[in-house]
Structure formats: C-alpha cells, structure tokens
Amino acid sequence: MNHDDAHVLTPSQLNTLARDLLEGSFPLIWVEGELGNVSRPSSGHLYFVLKDERAQVRCAMFKPKSSWLKFIPREGVHVLARGRLTLYEARGEYQLVLDHMEEAGEGALRRAFEEMKAKLAAEGLFDSERKRPLPHFARRVGVITSPSGAAVRDVLSVLARRFPLVEAEVLPVQVQGAAAAPQIVRMLQRAAASGRYDVILLTRGGGSLEDLWSFNDERLARAIAASPVPVVSAVGHETDFSLSDFAADLRAPTPSVAAELLVPSRDDLLRRLRALDARLRDLQAQRLRAAMQRADRAALRLNALRPRARLDALCRRQGDALRRLAAAWQRRLERERARVRHADAVLRAAHPQRRIARLRERLAAVSSRPQAAIVRRLGNETLRLRGLARSLEAVSPLATVARGYTILRHPDGRVVRSVLDAVPGDRLEARLADGTLPLKVES
C-alpha cells in the first residue's frame, strides 16, 4: 500500500490540528444543561458534564473562576454556562472550558438585564458626562428603602456616627416583588420634586438576581437619570450590579459605603477644623508680629527725625532763602538802574534837535552840487541827441521822399517794389513829403 510520508500524522499532531480547528470555528458560546459527574479535586478546579436527554459534553472550570460561583454545583442542577470549545489533546476528547456559570433560572434574567443595559447605554443614559456631582455637605438625605431591612439600619447607623448633623429621612417602599419597581419610581419622583433633599439614596440589602430585579426596571433607570437631585445607588453586595447603579450619579458597593460617601467623617472634620484653627492662629500671630515690627520701625524713624529739630532746621533754611532772595533782588535792581542810566545817555546823545542841526549843515554843503551836475548832464545829452538825429536822418526814407521821390504802399502797409506787386484795380497809397495820395491802378 503506497502512502505519502509527508501526510502521515501522529496522534498528537492530529489532536493539535483538531484543537486548532475547534477553537477557530467556535466563538464564545452559551450552553444550557444539567450538571452531572461533578468533581472538584484538591487543585480547586471543577470538572463535570453538561447533559440533556440525548447527549452530554465534558466541561472544565479552572480556579479561581470556579471559586467565584454564587451557588454550589451539584448533580442535577440546571445551569447556564459560557465558555470556549477546545480539545484535550492528551485524551483526544473535546470539552468546554467555562469562564462563567449560573443557575438557569437566573440566566434568563441575566440575559434580559444585559439586553436592557445595552439599550440604555446606547441611548447615553449611563454616560459619565451627565452625572451630577454630590454636595460636599448634605444637610438632608432622603433614603428610599424598606423600613424594616438591614440596609436602612446600616445607613442610619453610619450617618449618625460619621456626621450627626445630617438629617436622614427614610422614604419607605417595597424593594422586592412585582409592585416594588412602580412604588420606587413614584417615591423617587415625589422626593426629587419636593426640593427637600440635597441627595437621594436608593438602597437595599443583598439577594439573588431575582430578588434584586426591581432595581433593573427600565422605568426606574429613566427616573433616576431624569431626577434633578443627585441619586446614589447602593443595591446588594459589592459584586451585584443593577441598572439603577449605572443610571445613578454614584454607585456604592454596599449601603454602609454609600452612607460613608454621602457625608464627611465627624472626626475628619474636627481634625480639619483644628488644623484650620491652628493655621488661623499662626497667621494672626504672624500678622501681629509683623504689625508690631512695623510700629517699632516707625517709632525709630520718628525718633530719628525729631520733628522739632527738623522744623527749626526748616525755619533756618527759610530765613537763609529770604536773605538770598533780598540780595538777589538788590543786585538785579542795581543792574536795571545802570541800564536805565546808560539808555538815558544814549537817548540824550541821539536827541532829534541835535540830529536836525547836523542834517541841515550837511544839506547846505551839498545843495549846490546837484544843479551843476544837472547842467553838465543836459549839455552832454543834447550833443549826443543831435548826433543821433543826424545819423538817423541820413538813413531815413523820408529824406529820400523830401528830395522828390514817392513810396507806393498797399493799404495793409506792404511796399510796392515792382510792377508785378500790383494788378489793375488795386488801391495804393503814394507817400509824399507833405502827405499821402490815394491811387488806383488802371493798367
């Protein structure tokens, strides 16, 4: 029989391939069934089978998850389990490795809780941005809970111990059963609308998921989110979560812890007050010492200045200044008097009567000079003018006319220099020695 050595597998290789195939093909799954062959060895792991009428599957739940179960696994218990499918290679058996398991009746409630939680979260009902801060010092707290439960006793005890000044009012409601959720919603709405409370605490003790189901009501979650007063939710134990926890402005793991979060500790406040008082006293002492030091320095400066001595010195300085001022005015007066005497001498020297006499003497000396100069100038100009007249007469056309010649001109003043300059019918002027004669050219 022929075979390819490359395709021959060992049992461990085959189981490894099968395990990889199983784990890759099946995501995280939920399985509901009945417990059988339950075994818990000293290692703390839990081994059992889940079965129904026709089949069974091996399961394992390893520590520490097996120690977190809220019930005791026993034969015949109907459970809802979540895990991953894998293969135990050593035996070639496939099995479920679980990370969560709960009783089947509670499982249906758990699925409904997860669905409602996802719905409200998608609407933004649980967003941290809409959470309101709690008051630093709540004067009045409304506690919505059962008046007969252990939770209300724990809350009131912690509030009285930590901060006796706070007023805690119990607003009684049912916390379990079909009528509990509507009753809690009405009480919450009335308490918020009253304006009486600084903060509202919604609380009850622990129990199963079915016991706590009233606090998973959708109407209650929406009423908490719509409340104008901050709401604190403390439902069940630390591991219990409800929709009211997610919708509230603050979730406390237990009622006692919620009471501690609502009010400050009396001892802490006393210590803080003592520290503030000591700090205030220190500041007052420091300011008093500083004020006394400033007063001492001011007294020293005042003694050093000696106001009477300073006033005497100022008076002396004033007397000196007045004497210097009088001397300065005297010197300035002497200078001004000297200037006036000098100006008077200058003015007397430049008196108009004296100046007029000097000017008359100068005028008498020069009065005869212009007439002789004018006579000489007129003679010279007359001779020069006669010479120019003779020169002009020699070149003037009028001299030619006086000798018997005539100058012909057009009416516009153009001189007729040739017979070609005139045509029959032209009007001309003949310039003669004693006047002009109008002419007309005939031919």
C-alpha positions as CSV (number, residue, x, y, z in Angstrom):
1,M,0.0,0.0,0.0
2,N,1.5,3.3,-1.1
3,H,1.3,6.4,1.0
4,D,3.0,9.8,1.2
5,D,5.2,10.2,4.3
6,A,4.6,13.9,4.2
7,H,0.8,13.4,5.1
8,V,1.2,10.8,7.9
9,L,0.3,12.4,11.2
10,T,1.0,11.3,14.8
11,P,-1.9,11.2,17.2
12,S,-0.6,14.4,19.0
13,Q,-0.3,16.2,15.7
14,L,-3.8,15.2,14.7
15,N,-5.2,16.3,18.0
16,T,-3.4,19.6,17.8
17,L,-4.9,20.2,14.3
18,A,-8.3,19.3,15.6
19,R,-8.0,21.6,18.6
20,D,-7.0,24.5,16.4
21,L,-9.9,23.8,14.1
22,L,-12.4,23.7,17.0
23,E,-11.1,26.8,18.7
24,G,-11.0,28.7,15.4
25,S,-14.5,27.7,14.4
26,F,-16.4,28.2,17.6
27,P,-16.6,31.7,19.3
28,L,-17.5,32.2,22.9
29,I,-20.8,30.2,23.4
30,W,-23.6,29.7,25.9
31,V,-24.7,26.2,26.8
32,E,-27.7,25.3,29.0
33,G,-27.9,21.8,30.5
34,E,-28.0,19.7,33.6
35,L,-24.9,19.1,35.8
36,G,-23.5,15.5,36.0
37,N,-20.4,13.7,37.3
38,V,-19.4,16.8,39.3
39,S,-15.8,16.6,40.6
40,R,-13.7,19.1,42.5
41,P,-10.2,17.8,43.3
42,S,-7.7,19.4,45.7
43,S,-6.4,21.7,42.9
44,G,-9.6,23.7,43.2
45,H,-10.6,23.1,39.5
46,L,-14.1,22.0,38.7
47,Y,-14.9,19.1,36.3
48,F,-18.3,17.9,35.2
49,V,-20.6,17.2,32.2
50,L,-23.5,19.1,30.8
51,K,-26.2,16.9,29.6
52,D,-29.7,16.8,28.2
53,E,-32.0,13.9,27.2
54,R,-29.8,12.8,24.3
55,A,-26.2,13.9,24.7
56,Q,-23.6,15.3,27.0
57,V,-20.4,17.3,26.8
58,R,-17.4,17.4,29.1
59,C,-16.7,20.7,30.9
60,A,-13.9,22.2,33.0
61,M,-13.9,25.3,35.1
62,F,-10.5,26.3,36.4
63,K,-9.6,28.1,39.6
64,P,-10.1,31.0,40.5
65,K,-13.2,31.3,38.4
66,S,-14.7,28.1,39.9
67,S,-14.4,29.7,43.4
68,W,-16.4,32.8,42.3
69,L,-19.6,30.8,41.7
70,K,-22.7,32.1,43.6
71,F,-24.1,28.6,44.0
72,I,-22.8,25.1,44.9
73,P,-22.6,22.9,41.8
74,R,-24.5,19.6,42.5
75,E,-25.8,16.7,40.5
76,G,-28.9,17.5,38.6
77,V,-28.7,21.3,38.9
78,H,-29.9,23.0,35.7
79,V,-27.3,25.7,34.7
80,L,-26.4,28.2,32.0
81,A,-22.7,28.2,31.2
82,R,-20.5,30.3,29.0
83,G,-17.1,29.2,27.6
84,R,-15.0,28.2,24.6
85,L,-14.9,24.8,22.8
86,T,-11.4,23.1,22.8
87,L,-9.8,19.7,22.6
88,Y,-7.9,17.9,25.4
89,E,-5.0,16.6,23.3
90,A,-3.8,14.0,25.8
91,R,-7.0,12.0,25.6
92,G,-8.4,13.3,22.3
93,E,-11.6,14.4,23.9
94,Y,-13.2,17.8,23.2
95,Q,-14.6,19.8,26.0
96,L,-15.9,23.2,27.1
97,V,-13.6,25.4,29.2
98,L,-16.0,27.7,31.1
99,D,-15.4,31.2,32.5
100,H,-19.0,31.8,33.8
101,M,-21.8,29.6,35.1
102,E,-25.1,30.4,36.8
103,E,-28.3,28.6,37.6
104,A,-30.6,28.5,34.6
105,G,-33.5,30.4,36.1
106,E,-31.2,33.3,36.9
107,G,-29.6,33.1,33.4
108,A,-32.8,34.2,31.7
109,L,-32.9,37.2,33.9
110,R,-29.2,37.9,33.3
111,R,-29.8,37.9,29.5
112,A,-32.7,40.3,29.9
113,F,-30.5,42.5,32.2
114,E,-27.7,42.6,29.6
115,E,-30.1,43.5,26.8
116,M,-31.7,46.3,28.7
117,K,-28.3,47.6,29.8
118,A,-27.1,47.7,26.2
119,K,-30.2,49.5,25.1
120,L,-30.0,52.2,27.8
121,A,-26.2,52.6,27.3
122,A,-26.8,53.2,23.6
123,E,-29.1,56.0,24.5
124,G,-26.4,57.6,26.6
125,L,-28.3,57.1,29.8
126,F,-25.2,55.9,31.6
127,D,-22.7,58.5,30.1
128,S,-20.4,60.0,32.7
129,E,-20.9,63.5,31.2
130,R,-24.5,63.6,32.5
131,K,-23.5,62.5,36.1
132,R,-24.1,65.2,38.7
133,P,-21.6,65.9,41.5
134,L,-22.7,65.2,45.1
135,P,-22.9,68.1,47.5
136,H,-19.9,68.4,49.8
137,F,-22.1,68.8,52.9
138,A,-25.5,67.3,52.5
139,R,-27.9,68.8,55.1
140,R,-30.8,66.4,54.4
141,V,-30.7,62.9,52.8
142,G,-33.7,61.0,51.5
143,V,-33.2,57.2,51.9
144,I,-35.6,55.2,49.7
145,T,-35.6,51.7,51.0
146,S,-37.5,49.1,53.0
147,P,-38.1,50.5,56.6
148,S,-37.6,47.0,58.0
149,G,-34.5,45.9,56.2
150,A,-30.9,45.6,57.5
151,A,-29.8,48.2,54.9
152,V,-31.7,51.1,56.4
153,R,-30.2,50.3,59.9
154,D,-26.7,50.2,58.5
155,V,-27.2,53.5,56.6
156,L,-28.7,55.3,59.6
157,S,-26.0,54.0,62.0
158,V,-23.2,55.1,59.7
159,L,-24.7,58.6,59.2
160,A,-25.3,59.1,62.9
161,R,-21.7,58.0,63.7
162,R,-20.0,60.0,60.9
163,F,-22.0,63.2,60.8
164,P,-24.8,63.6,63.4
165,L,-25.8,67.0,62.0
166,V,-27.2,65.5,58.8
167,E,-31.0,64.8,58.6
168,A,-31.8,61.4,57.2
169,E,-35.4,60.7,56.3
170,V,-36.5,57.2,55.4
171,L,-38.9,57.1,52.5
172,P,-40.5,53.6,52.8
173,V,-41.0,51.4,49.7
174,Q,-41.1,47.8,48.9
175,V,-37.8,46.6,47.5
176,Q,-38.9,43.2,46.2
177,G,-41.8,41.9,44.2
178,A,-44.0,42.9,41.3
179,A,-45.2,46.1,43.0
180,A,-41.8,47.3,44.1
181,A,-40.5,49.0,40.9
182,P,-43.5,51.2,40.3
183,Q,-43.6,52.2,44.0
184,I,-39.9,53.1,44.0
185,V,-40.3,55.2,40.8
186,R,-43.2,57.2,42.4
187,M,-41.4,57.8,45.6
188,L,-38.2,58.9,43.8
189,Q,-40.2,61.3,41.6
190,R,-42.0,62.8,44.6
191,A,-38.8,63.2,46.6
192,A,-37.0,64.9,43.7
193,A,-39.9,67.2,43.0
194,S,-40.2,68.3,46.7
195,G,-36.9,70.1,46.7
196,R,-36.4,69.0,50.3
197,Y,-33.4,66.8,49.8
198,D,-29.8,67.6,48.9
199,V,-29.2,64.0,47.8
200,I,-31.3,60.8,47.5
201,L,-30.0,57.3,48.4
202,L,-31.6,54.3,46.8
203,T,-30.6,51.1,48.6
204,R,-31.4,47.6,49.8
205,G,-29.5,44.6,51.1
206,G,-28.1,41.7,49.1
207,G,-30.0,38.8,47.4
208,S,-30.3,36.8,44.3
209,L,-30.7,38.4,40.9
210,E,-34.4,37.7,41.1
211,D,-34.6,39.4,44.5
212,L,-32.8,42.5,43.1
213,W,-34.8,42.6,39.9
214,S,-37.0,45.6,40.9
215,F,-33.8,47.7,40.6
216,N,-33.3,46.6,37.0
217,D,-36.6,48.1,35.9
218,E,-36.3,50.4,32.8
219,R,-38.7,53.0,34.2
220,L,-36.7,53.3,37.4
221,A,-33.4,53.7,35.4
222,R,-35.0,56.5,33.4
223,A,-36.5,58.2,36.5
224,I,-33.0,58.2,38.2
225,A,-31.5,59.8,35.1
226,A,-34.2,62.4,35.0
227,S,-34.0,63.3,38.7
228,P,-33.0,66.9,39.3
229,V,-31.5,65.8,42.7
230,P,-28.3,63.7,42.7
231,V,-29.0,60.0,43.3
232,V,-26.7,57.4,44.9
233,S,-27.4,53.7,44.3
234,A,-26.3,51.0,46.7
235,V,-28.1,47.8,45.8
236,G,-27.0,44.4,47.1
237,H,-23.4,43.4,47.7
238,E,-20.2,44.5,46.1
239,T,-20.5,42.0,43.3
240,D,-24.1,42.8,42.5
241,F,-24.8,45.3,39.7
242,S,-28.2,46.7,38.7
243,L,-29.4,49.2,36.1
244,S,-30.0,51.7,38.9
245,D,-26.3,51.5,39.7
246,F,-25.4,52.5,36.1
247,A,-28.0,55.2,35.9
248,A,-27.3,56.8,39.3
249,D,-24.8,59.7,39.7
250,L,-22.8,57.5,42.1
251,R,-22.7,53.7,42.7
252,A,-21.7,52.4,46.1
253,P,-20.8,48.7,46.6
254,T,-22.8,48.5,49.8
255,P,-25.3,50.6,51.8
256,S,-22.7,51.3,54.5
257,V,-20.2,52.5,52.0
258,A,-22.9,54.7,50.5
259,A,-23.5,56.3,53.8
260,E,-19.8,57.0,54.2
261,L,-19.7,58.6,50.7
262,L,-22.7,60.8,51.4
263,V,-21.4,62.6,54.5
264,P,-17.9,63.6,55.7
265,S,-16.5,62.0,58.8
266,R,-17.0,63.9,62.0
267,D,-13.5,63.1,63.2
268,D,-12.0,64.2,59.9
269,L,-13.9,67.4,60.1
270,L,-12.8,68.0,63.7
271,R,-9.2,67.4,62.7
272,R,-9.6,69.7,59.7
273,L,-11.2,72.4,61.9
274,R,-8.4,72.1,64.5
275,A,-5.8,72.3,61.7
276,L,-7.6,75.4,60.3
277,D,-7.9,76.9,63.7
278,A,-4.2,76.4,64.4
279,R,-3.3,77.8,61.0
280,L,-5.5,80.8,61.6
281,R,-3.9,81.4,65.0
282,D,-0.4,81.1,63.4
283,L,-1.4,83.6,60.7
284,Q,-2.8,86.0,63.3
285,A,0.3,85.7,65.4
286,Q,2.5,86.3,62.3
287,R,0.5,89.4,61.3
288,L,0.5,90.7,64.8
289,R,4.3,90.3,65.0
290,A,4.7,91.9,61.6
291,A,2.5,94.9,62.7
292,M,4.5,95.3,66.0
293,Q,7.7,95.3,64.0
294,R,6.3,97.9,61.6
295,A,5.3,100.0,64.6
296,D,8.7,99.7,66.2
297,R,10.4,100.7,62.9
298,A,8.1,103.7,62.6
299,A,8.8,104.8,66.2
300,L,12.6,104.5,65.5
301,R,12.2,106.6,62.3
302,L,10.1,109.1,64.2
303,N,12.7,109.5,67.0
304,A,15.5,109.7,64.4
305,L,13.7,112.5,62.6
306,R,13.0,114.7,65.7
307,P,10.1,116.8,64.3
308,R,11.0,119.9,66.4
309,A,14.6,119.9,65.3
310,R,13.5,119.3,61.7
311,L,11.1,122.3,62.0
312,D,13.9,124.5,63.4
313,A,16.2,123.5,60.5
314,L,13.4,124.3,58.0
315,C,12.9,127.7,59.6
316,R,16.7,128.4,59.3
317,R,16.6,127.3,55.7
318,Q,13.7,129.6,55.1
319,G,15.5,132.6,56.7
320,D,18.6,132.0,54.6
321,A,16.5,131.7,51.5
322,L,14.7,135.0,52.2
323,R,18.1,136.8,52.7
324,R,19.4,135.3,49.5
325,L,16.3,136.4,47.7
326,A,16.6,140.0,49.0
327,A,20.2,140.2,48.0
328,A,19.4,138.9,44.6
329,W,16.6,141.5,44.1
330,Q,19.0,144.3,45.2
331,R,21.6,143.2,42.7
332,R,19.0,143.0,39.9
333,L,17.7,146.5,40.9
334,E,21.2,147.9,40.6
335,R,21.7,146.3,37.2
336,E,18.4,147.7,36.0
337,R,19.3,151.2,37.3
338,A,22.6,151.1,35.4
339,R,20.9,150.1,32.3
340,V,18.4,153.0,32.6
341,R,21.3,155.5,33.1
342,H,23.0,154.1,30.0
343,A,19.9,154.3,28.0
344,D,19.3,157.9,29.1
345,A,22.8,158.9,28.0
346,V,22.3,157.2,24.6
347,L,18.9,158.9,24.2
348,R,20.3,162.3,25.1
349,A,23.1,161.8,22.6
350,A,20.6,160.9,19.9
351,H,18.1,163.8,20.6
352,P,16.2,164.8,17.3
353,Q,17.1,168.5,17.7
354,R,20.8,167.7,17.6
355,R,20.4,165.4,14.6
356,I,18.3,168.0,12.7
357,A,21.1,170.6,13.1
358,R,23.7,168.2,11.8
359,L,21.5,167.3,8.8
360,R,21.0,171.0,8.0
361,E,24.7,171.5,7.9
362,R,25.2,168.5,5.5
363,L,22.3,169.8,3.3
364,A,23.8,173.2,3.0
365,A,27.1,171.7,2.0
366,V,25.6,169.6,-0.8
367,S,22.7,171.8,-2.0
368,S,24.8,173.5,-4.7
369,R,26.2,170.2,-6.2
370,P,23.1,168.8,-8.0
371,Q,22.4,171.9,-10.1
372,A,25.9,172.0,-11.6
373,A,25.8,168.2,-12.3
374,I,22.4,168.6,-14.0
375,V,23.6,171.4,-16.3
376,R,26.6,169.3,-17.3
377,R,24.5,166.2,-17.9
378,L,22.0,168.1,-20.0
379,G,24.7,169.6,-22.2
380,N,26.2,166.1,-22.8
381,E,22.9,164.5,-23.6
382,T,21.9,167.4,-26.1
383,L,25.1,166.9,-28.0
384,R,24.6,163.1,-28.1
385,L,21.0,163.5,-29.3
386,R,21.9,165.8,-32.1
387,G,24.4,163.3,-33.4
388,L,21.9,160.5,-33.3
389,A,19.4,162.7,-35.2
390,R,21.9,163.4,-38.0
391,S,22.7,159.7,-38.3
392,L,19.0,158.8,-38.4
393,E,18.2,161.4,-40.9
394,A,21.0,160.1,-43.2
395,V,19.4,156.6,-43.4
396,S,15.7,157.6,-43.2
397,P,13.5,157.1,-46.3
398,L,11.7,160.4,-45.6
399,A,14.9,162.2,-46.6
400,T,14.6,160.4,-50.0
401,V,11.0,161.5,-50.2
402,A,11.9,165.1,-49.4
403,R,14.2,165.1,-52.4
404,G,11.2,164.3,-54.8
405,Y,10.8,160.6,-54.6
406,T,7.5,158.7,-53.7
407,I,6.8,155.4,-51.8
408,L,4.0,153.3,-53.0
409,R,2.2,151.0,-50.5
410,H,-0.8,148.8,-50.3
411,P,-3.5,149.7,-47.8
412,D,-2.1,147.0,-45.5
413,G,1.3,148.7,-45.5
414,R,3.1,146.4,-47.9
415,V,5.6,148.4,-50.1
416,V,5.3,148.1,-53.9
417,R,8.7,147.3,-55.1
418,S,7.9,146.0,-58.6
419,V,5.2,146.4,-61.2
420,L,4.5,142.8,-60.6
421,D,3.4,143.7,-57.0
422,A,0.2,145.5,-58.3
423,V,-2.6,144.5,-60.7
424,P,-5.3,146.5,-62.4
425,G,-7.9,147.6,-59.9
426,D,-5.6,147.6,-56.8
427,R,-5.9,150.6,-54.5
428,L,-2.5,152.1,-53.5
429,E,-1.1,155.0,-51.4
430,A,1.7,157.3,-52.5
431,R,3.7,158.7,-49.6
432,L,5.0,162.2,-50.5
433,A,7.0,164.7,-48.4
434,D,3.9,166.6,-47.3
435,G,1.4,163.7,-47.1
436,T,-0.2,160.7,-48.8
437,L,-2.1,160.5,-52.1
438,P,-4.6,157.6,-52.9
439,L,-4.1,155.9,-56.3
440,K,-5.8,153.2,-58.4
441,V,-4.0,151.0,-60.9
442,E,-5.8,151.2,-64.2
443,S,-3.5,149.1,-66.3
